[in-house]
């Protein structure tokens, strides 16, 4: 069931709680501007897996960039454990849609890069830490390979390792499995589940796939059409550890129906003033949902 968006911070957490409080984001100037995020409030709880899902182009990536500190809100504020986010920091790391590994570096050197640049540890300690993280993501045997020698799924795992070695309080993931084939995407979902369920890392994850969202999330936030805000929050009360077997459960089917109903309302609004082809798509979907009833 959808719940109201709560602004109250949780108590007794180990850190890593993100609060987005009445945030606006406008691009352009007073003569020509575009509002992308509108009065958005949400909470990503510490040690929980929060998934953002919404219509394509609604502003989910903009929100990730705001939490990462790459951009500043036009209005409102975003905090991490009570401190306002004013810029990028190693306590918030992003895994992007596109591969971002350095092609001239081996997998091991890519993973070691962050700690060495930050001068947090010696090279020997950075290598030991990198090998431990690579073991967690199943890439030990590929440590000396270069990115172009890896499959798409292996590149995604290497990027996860490069983020995890820095021990961020919040891991931000912007549709990281987009473009992968169905089997590789499923394997990556299972890898991420295992990593999360053994570490309780705070994760904020953007996706447009409902099945993926329910499989991964503790809290699933449906974002409205552009300009975006948090429209509804669904508590995904499926037991952990999880696997794709949840897709056969009654509770999964109930959650999917509730989320799809909310998303459908946003899709109708997004396409209400769109071209005829998109409007026909919405009408066809409505007819299928209602069995042809007006």
Residue frames relative to the residue before (quaternion, step in Angstrom):
aa qw qx qy qz dx dy dz
X 1.0000 0.0000 0.0000 0.0000 0.00 0.00 0.00
X 0.4770 -0.6574 0.5002 0.3001 3.56 -1.02 0.80
X 0.1502 -0.7791 0.6042 0.0733 3.52 -1.11 0.76
X 0.6133 -0.5346 0.4209 0.4010 3.56 -1.28 0.32
X 0.5051 -0.6285 0.4947 0.3243 3.56 -1.19 0.55
X 0.2049 -0.8048 0.5495 0.0918 3.57 -0.53 1.20
X 0.2746 -0.7608 0.5666 0.1574 3.56 -1.01 0.81
X 0.5283 0.6433 -0.4163 0.3657 3.59 1.21 -0.13
X 0.4022 -0.7155 0.5085 0.2603 3.62 -0.77 0.95
X 0.4913 -0.6424 0.4918 0.3225 3.54 -1.13 0.60
X 0.3912 -0.7274 0.5179 0.2230 3.55 -1.19 0.47
X 0.8171 0.2917 -0.1995 0.4554 3.51 -1.25 0.50
X 0.4085 0.7190 -0.4798 0.2933 3.61 1.11 0.50
X 0.5059 -0.6509 0.4811 0.2982 3.54 -1.30 0.42
X 0.6767 -0.4607 0.3044 0.4871 3.60 1.22 0.05
X 0.6605 0.5089 -0.3798 0.4007 3.53 -1.21 0.55
X 0.4721 0.6722 -0.4517 0.3482 3.60 1.16 0.47
X 0.1772 -0.7847 0.5908 0.0624 3.56 -0.79 1.12
X 0.0583 -0.7773 0.6262 0.0158 3.56 -0.90 0.99
X 0.1367 -0.7520 0.6430 0.0482 3.54 -0.79 1.13
X 0.0552 -0.8482 0.5242 -0.0523 3.55 -0.38 1.29
X 0.8375 -0.2333 0.1054 0.4827 3.55 -0.40 1.37
X 0.2183 0.8229 -0.4889 0.1902 3.53 0.96 0.96
X 0.0934 -0.7425 0.6611 0.0537 3.52 -1.17 0.82
X 0.0179 -0.7713 0.6347 0.0432 3.55 -1.21 0.54
X 0.0212 -0.7938 0.6058 -0.0498 3.54 -0.71 1.20
X 0.2065 -0.7548 0.6105 0.1225 3.54 -1.05 0.83
X 0.6922 0.4474 -0.3461 0.4482 3.55 -1.17 0.59
X 0.4878 -0.6398 0.5003 0.3201 3.55 -1.27 -0.39
X 0.7688 -0.3833 0.2451 0.4494 3.56 -1.29 -0.09
X 0.6694 0.5044 -0.2999 0.4556 3.59 1.17 -0.48
X 0.7916 0.0006 0.0188 0.6108 3.56 1.12 -0.65
X 0.1612 0.8089 -0.5393 0.1696 3.55 -0.13 1.28
X 0.1676 -0.7641 0.6136 0.1077 3.54 -1.29 0.42
X 0.2823 -0.7501 0.5793 0.1482 3.56 -0.76 1.09
X 0.1431 -0.8234 0.5479 0.0371 3.59 -0.59 1.16
X 0.7632 0.1418 -0.0792 0.6254 3.59 1.08 -0.78
X 0.0750 -0.8375 0.5404 -0.0309 3.56 -0.70 1.11
X 0.8404 -0.1877 0.1009 0.4983 3.57 -0.55 1.24
X 0.2475 0.8050 -0.4931 0.2182 3.55 0.93 0.99
X 0.0279 0.7803 -0.6230 0.0481 3.56 -0.89 1.02
X 0.2337 0.7489 -0.5986 0.1616 3.56 -0.92 0.94
X 0.2561 -0.7474 0.5933 0.1544 3.54 -1.33 0.33
X 0.1403 -0.7308 0.6610 0.0965 3.55 -1.06 0.87
X 0.3128 -0.8051 0.4784 0.1585 3.56 -0.26 1.30
X 0.5926 -0.5851 0.4319 0.3464 3.54 -1.17 0.67
X 0.8433 0.1564 -0.1349 0.4962 3.55 -0.95 0.92
X 0.6206 0.5282 -0.3367 0.4716 3.57 1.26 0.32
X 0.4144 -0.6830 0.5502 0.2429 3.53 -1.29 0.48
X 0.0477 -0.8108 0.5827 -0.0287 3.57 -0.38 1.29
X 0.1104 -0.8011 0.5875 0.0298 3.57 -0.79 1.05
X 0.1978 -0.7524 0.6206 0.0985 3.53 -1.01 0.95
X 0.0530 0.7851 -0.6140 0.0622 3.57 -0.82 1.01
X 0.2066 0.7809 -0.5658 0.1657 3.56 -1.00 0.80
X 0.7295 -0.4136 0.2922 0.4598 3.58 -1.26 0.11
X 0.6009 -0.5660 0.4242 0.3722 3.56 -1.16 0.63
X 0.8343 0.2026 -0.1622 0.4864 3.55 -0.95 0.95
X 0.4372 0.7359 -0.4418 0.2685 3.58 1.23 0.18
X 0.6503 -0.5183 0.3353 0.4428 3.61 1.15 -0.47
X 0.3423 0.7671 -0.4864 0.2402 3.60 1.24 0.26
X 0.6650 0.4953 -0.3086 0.4660 3.60 0.93 -0.86
X 0.6028 0.5486 -0.3549 0.4580 3.59 1.05 -0.70
X 0.6534 0.5116 -0.3141 0.4612 3.58 0.97 -0.84
X 0.6204 0.5252 -0.3365 0.4755 3.60 1.02 -0.76
X 0.6615 0.5072 -0.3061 0.4599 3.60 0.93 -0.88
X 0.6353 0.5199 -0.3256 0.4691 3.58 1.09 -0.68
X 0.6601 0.4883 -0.3076 0.4807 3.60 0.96 -0.83
X 0.6516 0.5142 -0.3105 0.4632 3.58 1.04 -0.78
X 0.4625 -0.6835 0.4472 0.3448 3.58 1.16 -0.51
X 0.4205 0.7026 -0.4741 0.3235 3.59 1.23 0.19
X 0.7702 0.1297 -0.0804 0.6193 3.56 1.21 -0.55
X 0.3651 -0.7191 0.5471 0.2241 3.58 -1.22 0.47
X 0.5309 -0.6166 0.4678 0.3451 3.60 -1.06 0.65
X 0.4746 -0.6278 0.5311 0.3140 3.55 -1.22 0.53
X 0.7844 -0.0126 0.0220 0.6197 3.55 1.17 -0.68
X 0.7149 0.4021 -0.3178 0.4755 3.58 -1.19 0.48
X 0.2897 -0.7538 0.5613 0.1809 3.55 -1.29 -0.16
X 0.2075 -0.7350 0.6325 0.1289 3.53 -1.31 0.51
X 0.0727 -0.8137 0.5766 0.0114 3.57 -0.83 0.99
X 0.1958 -0.7191 0.6516 0.1412 3.51 -1.34 0.49
X 0.8217 -0.1186 0.0120 0.5573 3.56 -0.47 1.24
X 0.7636 -0.4094 0.1806 0.4655 3.54 0.98 0.95
X 0.6645 0.4756 -0.3067 0.4881 3.60 1.23 -0.34
X 0.4774 -0.6950 0.4553 0.2860 3.57 -0.82 0.99
X 0.3861 -0.6993 0.5580 0.2251 3.55 -1.03 0.86
X 0.0358 -0.8274 0.5598 -0.0286 3.57 -0.62 1.15
X 0.8062 -0.0288 0.0144 0.5908 3.60 1.24 -0.03
X 0.6973 -0.4498 0.3297 0.4503 3.59 -1.27 0.05
X 0.0685 0.7738 -0.6280 0.0467 3.54 -1.22 0.57
X 0.5977 -0.6017 0.3947 0.3535 3.56 -1.17 0.58
X 0.5696 0.5868 -0.4039 0.4099 3.62 1.20 -0.12
X 0.7252 0.2487 -0.1945 0.6119 3.59 1.38 -0.08
X 0.0260 0.8116 -0.5806 0.0600 3.58 -0.49 1.18
X 0.2868 -0.7763 0.5484 0.1200 3.55 -1.09 0.85
X 0.1555 -0.7060 0.6804 0.1203 3.52 -1.15 0.80
X 0.2711 -0.8256 0.4834 0.1059 3.54 -0.41 1.32
X 0.6822 -0.4625 0.3775 0.4220 3.54 -1.40 0.08
X 0.7612 0.3295 -0.1696 0.5322 3.57 0.96 -0.89
X 0.5993 -0.5683 0.4264 0.3689 3.54 -1.18 0.64
X 0.0893 -0.8181 0.5679 0.0111 3.58 -0.91 0.93
X 0.3444 0.7331 -0.5094 0.2908 3.58 1.18 0.50
X 0.4785 -0.6377 0.5124 0.3190 3.57 -1.13 0.62
X 0.3812 -0.7770 0.4454 0.2293 3.62 -0.44 1.14
X 0.6723 0.5018 -0.2987 0.4549 3.60 1.16 -0.49
X 0.6604 0.4770 -0.3005 0.4960 3.59 1.30 -0.03
X 0.5132 -0.6043 0.5080 0.3367 3.54 -1.19 0.56
X 0.6818 -0.4548 0.3629 0.4434 3.56 -1.30 0.19
X 0.6580 0.5143 -0.3127 0.4525 3.58 0.89 -0.92
X 0.6826 0.4793 -0.2965 0.4652 3.61 0.86 -0.91
X 0.6052 0.5472 -0.3555 0.4560 3.60 1.06 -0.67
X 0.6929 0.4754 -0.2794 0.4646 3.58 0.90 -0.92
X 0.6711 0.4986 -0.2926 0.4641 3.60 1.06 -0.73
X 0.4990 0.7255 -0.4021 0.2509 3.56 1.17 -0.60
X 0.6792 0.5249 -0.3057 0.4120 3.60 0.76 -1.01
X 0.7122 0.4437 -0.2842 0.4639 3.62 0.64 -1.00
X 0.6533 0.5102 -0.3282 0.4531 3.62 1.03 -0.72
X 0.6555 0.5020 -0.3183 0.4658 3.60 0.94 -0.82
X 0.6953 0.4523 -0.2677 0.4902 3.56 1.02 -0.80
X 0.3079 -0.7830 0.4797 0.2493 3.57 1.34 -0.22
X 0.2626 0.7915 -0.5037 0.2256 3.53 1.02 0.87
X 0.8054 0.0865 0.0039 0.5863 3.57 1.08 -0.78
X 0.6045 -0.5270 0.4370 0.4073 3.54 -1.31 0.16
X 0.6595 -0.5006 0.3680 0.4232 3.58 -1.25 0.30
X 0.6373 0.5306 -0.3312 0.4501 3.59 0.99 -0.81
X 0.6778 0.4734 -0.2945 0.4793 3.59 0.93 -0.86
X 0.6204 0.5374 -0.3409 0.4584 3.60 1.05 -0.76
X 0.6530 0.5056 -0.3187 0.4652 3.59 0.98 -0.81
X 0.6497 0.5123 -0.3215 0.4606 3.59 0.94 -0.85
X 0.6595 0.4965 -0.3076 0.4731 3.58 0.96 -0.85
X 0.6486 0.5243 -0.3160 0.4524 3.58 0.98 -0.86
X 0.6519 0.5096 -0.3219 0.4603 3.58 0.96 -0.81
X 0.6349 0.5261 -0.3289 0.4604 3.58 1.06 -0.73
X 0.6719 0.4810 -0.2992 0.4772 3.58 0.97 -0.85
X 0.6347 0.5271 -0.3322 0.4570 3.60 0.97 -0.78
X 0.6134 0.5347 -0.3468 0.4664 3.58 1.08 -0.67
X 0.6375 0.5429 -0.3266 0.4384 3.61 1.03 -0.78
X 0.7642 0.3404 -0.1900 0.5138 3.58 1.04 -0.73
X 0.5510 -0.6784 0.3667 0.3190 3.58 1.26 0.36
X 0.5583 0.6217 -0.3860 0.3909 3.58 1.07 0.67
X 0.2691 0.7965 -0.5101 0.1815 3.60 1.17 0.29
X 0.7074 0.4749 -0.2693 0.4489 3.58 0.86 -0.94
X 0.7157 0.4296 -0.2424 0.4944 3.59 1.25 -0.33
X 0.3083 0.8080 -0.4655 0.1883 3.58 1.27 0.26
X 0.7389 0.4057 -0.2325 0.4852 3.61 1.08 -0.64
X 0.4931 0.6468 -0.4369 0.3842 3.59 1.27 0.12
X 0.3964 -0.6747 0.5634 0.2650 3.53 -1.31 0.37
X 0.6945 -0.5105 0.2904 0.4156 3.62 -1.10 0.60
X 0.6685 0.5126 -0.3166 0.4361 3.61 0.91 -0.83
X 0.6499 0.5080 -0.3101 0.4727 3.59 1.26 -0.31
X 0.6335 0.5285 -0.3185 0.4668 3.59 1.31 -0.02
X 0.5142 -0.5928 0.5142 0.3460 3.54 -1.25 0.44
X 0.6915 -0.4696 0.3398 0.4311 3.57 -1.28 0.24
X 0.6645 0.5060 -0.3061 0.4569 3.59 0.96 -0.85
X 0.6453 0.5087 -0.3221 0.4701 3.59 1.01 -0.76
X 0.6225 0.5291 -0.3440 0.4629 3.59 1.01 -0.72
X 0.6393 0.5167 -0.3243 0.4681 3.58 1.00 -0.80
X 0.6553 0.5004 -0.3150 0.4700 3.60 0.99 -0.81
X 0.6320 0.5270 -0.3336 0.4600 3.58 1.03 -0.76
X 0.6500 0.5020 -0.3181 0.4735 3.58 1.02 -0.74
X 0.6051 0.5331 -0.3512 0.4757 3.58 1.06 -0.66
X 0.6538 0.5121 -0.3097 0.4629 3.57 0.93 -0.92
X 0.6562 0.5190 -0.3165 0.4471 3.59 0.95 -0.85
X 0.6611 0.4753 -0.3079 0.4922 3.58 1.11 -0.62
X 0.6940 0.5166 -0.2879 0.4106 3.58 0.82 -1.02
X 0.6119 0.5760 -0.3672 0.3987 3.61 1.02 -0.68
X 0.6580 0.5094 -0.3046 0.4634 3.58 1.20 -0.51
X 0.3243 -0.7961 0.4608 0.2207 3.57 1.35 0.00
X 0.0909 0.8204 -0.5577 0.0872 3.59 0.71 1.03
X 0.5126 -0.6138 0.4891 0.3483 3.55 -1.16 0.50
X 0.7898 0.1241 -0.0575 0.5979 3.58 1.13 -0.68
X 0.1736 -0.7574 0.6230 0.0895 3.55 -0.91 0.99
X 0.1507 -0.7921 0.5903 0.0379 3.57 -0.64 1.19
X 0.0387 -0.8182 0.5725 -0.0365 3.58 -0.71 1.09
X 0.1311 -0.8234 0.5518 0.0187 3.55 -0.46 1.28
X 0.7751 -0.3317 0.1501 0.5164 3.57 -0.03 1.38
X 0.0641 0.8714 -0.4847 0.0398 3.60 0.84 0.97
X 0.7260 0.4258 -0.2497 0.4788 3.61 1.16 -0.45
X 0.3573 0.7323 -0.5026 0.2889 3.59 1.24 0.24
X 0.7897 0.3215 -0.2431 0.4625 3.55 -1.01 0.84
X 0.5751 0.5661 -0.3912 0.4425 3.58 1.24 -0.19
X 0.5291 -0.6026 0.4732 0.3647 3.58 -1.11 0.56
X 0.7142 -0.5024 0.2808 0.3984 3.56 -1.24 0.55
X 0.6792 0.4892 -0.3060 0.4535 3.60 0.88 -0.87
X 0.6661 0.4917 -0.3065 0.4696 3.59 0.92 -0.90
X 0.6255 0.5358 -0.3386 0.4550 3.59 1.02 -0.79
X 0.6516 0.5084 -0.3190 0.4639 3.59 0.93 -0.83
X 0.6489 0.5108 -0.3192 0.4649 3.59 0.96 -0.83
X 0.6564 0.5020 -0.3143 0.4673 3.59 0.99 -0.79
X 0.6055 0.5386 -0.3516 0.4686 3.58 1.05 -0.68
X 0.6728 0.4895 -0.2981 0.4677 3.58 0.94 -0.87
X 0.6141 0.5307 -0.3455 0.4710 3.61 1.03 -0.73
X 0.6850 0.4881 -0.2901 0.4565 3.56 0.85 -0.98
X 0.6100 0.5461 -0.3466 0.4577 3.59 1.02 -0.73
X 0.6811 0.4862 -0.2974 0.4597 3.58 0.84 -0.96
X 0.6437 0.5187 -0.3269 0.4579 3.58 0.97 -0.84
X 0.6767 0.4895 -0.2948 0.4642 3.58 0.90 -0.91
X 0.7188 0.4785 -0.2642 0.4296 3.57 0.81 -0.99
X 0.6913 0.4260 -0.2882 0.5075 3.59 1.25 -0.22
X 0.7676 0.3520 -0.1926 0.4998 3.60 1.23 -0.25
X 0.2390 -0.7888 0.5230 0.2170 3.61 1.20 -0.48
X 0.1770 0.7941 -0.5466 0.1982 3.57 0.97 0.94
X 0.4286 -0.6603 0.5398 0.2981 3.59 -1.01 0.74
X 0.0128 0.8101 -0.5830 0.0614 3.58 -0.64 1.13
X 0.0857 -0.7287 0.6765 0.0632 3.53 -1.14 0.82
X 0.0489 -0.8404 0.5329 -0.0856 3.54 -0.43 1.32
X 0.1926 -0.7746 0.5951 0.0936 3.57 -0.87 1.00
X 0.1419 0.7723 -0.6112 0.0989 3.56 -0.97 0.88
X 0.3103 -0.7137 0.5851 0.2282 3.54 -1.32 0.31
X 0.5877 0.5747 -0.3521 0.4477 3.59 1.34 0.09
X 0.3931 -0.7513 0.4805 0.2239 3.59 -0.51 1.18
X 0.6382 0.5277 -0.3386 0.4467 3.61 0.90 -0.85
X 0.6560 0.5092 -0.3015 0.4686 3.57 0.94 -0.92
X 0.6470 0.5406 -0.3186 0.4333 3.57 0.93 -0.90
X 0.7024 0.4562 -0.2736 0.4730 3.59 0.83 -0.97
X 0.6152 0.5616 -0.3452 0.4325 3.59 1.01 -0.77
X 0.7750 0.3981 -0.1880 0.4533 3.57 0.88 -0.97
X 0.7190 0.5603 -0.2581 0.3202 3.55 0.86 -1.03
X 0.3005 -0.6309 0.6732 0.2420 3.43 -1.48 0.39
X 0.7759 0.0954 -0.0197 0.6233 3.52 1.09 -0.89
X 0.1181 -0.7936 0.5962 0.0267 3.56 -0.72 1.13
X 0.1094 -0.8104 0.5754 0.0132 3.57 -0.54 1.23
X 0.2395 -0.7565 0.5959 0.1236 3.54 -0.71 1.13
X 0.2333 -0.7766 0.5753 0.1068 3.55 -0.74 1.13
X 0.4905 -0.6666 0.4800 0.2908 3.54 -1.07 0.76
X 0.6464 -0.4644 0.4153 0.4405 3.53 -1.36 0.07
X 0.6587 -0.5245 0.3715 0.3911 3.57 -1.29 0.36
X 0.5118 -0.2437 -0.8191 0.0880 1.53 -1.83 1.76
X 0.4406 -0.7768 0.3976 0.2108 3.53 -0.69 1.12
X 0.0523 0.7308 -0.6805 0.0035 3.47 -1.38 0.50
X 0.5881 -0.5610 0.4287 0.3944 3.58 -1.26 0.20
X 0.2152 -0.8181 0.5234 0.1026 3.57 -0.42 1.22
X 0.8047 -0.0823 0.0979 0.5798 3.61 0.89 -0.88
X 0.2158 -0.7550 0.6073 0.1211 3.54 -1.20 0.65
X 0.1245 -0.7856 0.6045 0.0427 3.56 -0.86 1.02
X 0.2968 -0.7234 0.5961 0.1823 3.56 -0.86 0.98
X 0.2238 -0.7774 0.5762 0.1166 3.57 -0.59 1.15
X 0.0748 -0.8580 0.5078 -0.0216 3.54 0.08 1.36
X 0.3245 0.7216 -0.5301 0.3051 3.57 0.91 0.97
X 0.5310 -0.6728 0.4133 0.3075 3.57 -0.85 0.98
X 0.2369 -0.7179 0.6327 0.1676 3.53 -1.27 0.55
X 0.5039 -0.1445 -0.8512 -0.0247 1.53 -2.24 1.16
X 0.3083 -0.7630 0.5496 0.1438 3.53 -1.20 0.71
X 0.0010 0.7435 -0.6660 -0.0612 3.48 -1.39 0.27
X 0.7416 -0.4292 0.2669 0.4411 3.59 -1.26 0.03
X 0.4654 0.6785 -0.4433 0.3558 3.59 1.26 -0.05
X 0.5448 0.6242 -0.4067 0.3848 3.61 1.20 -0.41
X 0.5691 0.6213 -0.3824 0.3793 3.59 1.16 -0.52
X 0.6749 0.4891 -0.2879 0.4716 3.60 1.22 -0.36
X 0.5823 0.6173 -0.3676 0.3804 3.59 1.27 -0.15
X 0.5996 -0.5724 0.4262 0.3621 3.54 -1.23 0.54
X 0.6458 0.5331 -0.3336 0.4330 3.58 0.94 -0.84
X 0.6130 0.5354 -0.3509 0.4632 3.59 1.02 -0.74
X 0.6621 0.5109 -0.3089 0.4531 3.60 0.87 -0.93
X 0.6393 0.5238 -0.3243 0.4601 3.58 1.02 -0.80
X 0.6652 0.5033 -0.3000 0.4629 3.57 0.91 -0.95
X 0.6567 0.5202 -0.3210 0.4417 3.56 0.89 -0.91
X 0.6524 0.5139 -0.3183 0.4570 3.57 0.95 -0.83
X 0.6568 0.5115 -0.3137 0.4567 3.59 0.96 -0.86
X 0.6748 0.4894 -0.2946 0.4673 3.58 0.91 -0.92
X 0.6614 0.5131 -0.3104 0.4504 3.58 0.90 -0.89
X 0.6196 0.5409 -0.3450 0.4523 3.59 1.02 -0.73
X 0.6684 0.4899 -0.2956 0.4752 3.57 0.95 -0.88
X 0.6678 0.4953 -0.3012 0.4668 3.58 0.94 -0.88
X 0.6065 0.5643 -0.3532 0.4348 3.57 1.06 -0.74
X 0.6325 0.5341 -0.3284 0.4549 3.56 0.99 -0.83
X 0.6692 0.4848 -0.2997 0.4767 3.58 1.00 -0.80
X 0.6283 0.5348 -0.3372 0.4533 3.59 1.02 -0.77
X 0.6253 0.5312 -0.3340 0.4639 3.58 1.01 -0.82
X 0.6747 0.4931 -0.2940 0.4638 3.57 0.92 -0.89
X 0.6564 0.5246 -0.3121 0.4433 3.57 0.98 -0.88
X 0.7572 0.3800 -0.1987 0.4927 3.57 1.04 -0.79
X 0.4065 0.7592 -0.4548 0.2270 3.59 1.23 -0.15
X 0.7722 0.2638 -0.1510 0.5580 3.58 1.10 -0.69
X 0.4323 0.7170 -0.4451 0.3176 3.57 1.26 0.40
X 0.7059 -0.4469 0.3275 0.4413 3.54 -1.32 -0.04
X 0.7266 -0.4822 0.2915 0.3931 3.55 -1.29 0.36
X 0.6240 0.5499 -0.3478 0.4328 3.59 1.01 -0.77
X 0.6791 0.4757 -0.2931 0.4761 3.59 0.89 -0.92
X 0.6321 0.5272 -0.3351 0.4586 3.57 0.98 -0.77
X 0.6365 0.5217 -0.3220 0.4680 3.60 1.02 -0.78
X 0.6197 0.5432 -0.3412 0.4522 3.59 1.07 -0.76
X 0.6549 0.5095 -0.3074 0.4659 3.57 0.94 -0.89
X 0.6660 0.5036 -0.3036 0.4590 3.58 0.91 -0.93
X 0.6394 0.5181 -0.3301 0.4624 3.60 0.99 -0.79
X 0.6499 0.5052 -0.3191 0.4696 3.58 0.99 -0.80
X 0.6360 0.5275 -0.3311 0.4557 3.61 0.98 -0.82
X 0.6535 0.5189 -0.3132 0.4533 3.58 0.95 -0.88
X 0.6528 0.5087 -0.3207 0.4607 3.56 1.00 -0.79
X 0.6632 0.5110 -0.3037 0.4549 3.59 1.01 -0.84
X 0.7730 0.3676 -0.1863 0.4824 3.56 0.96 -0.86
X 0.4697 -0.6865 0.4377 0.3414 3.58 1.26 -0.02
X 0.7045 -0.4773 0.2556 0.4588 3.55 1.16 0.64
X 0.4901 0.6591 -0.4437 0.3586 3.60 1.25 0.07
X 0.5413 -0.6243 0.4566 0.3298 3.57 -1.09 0.67
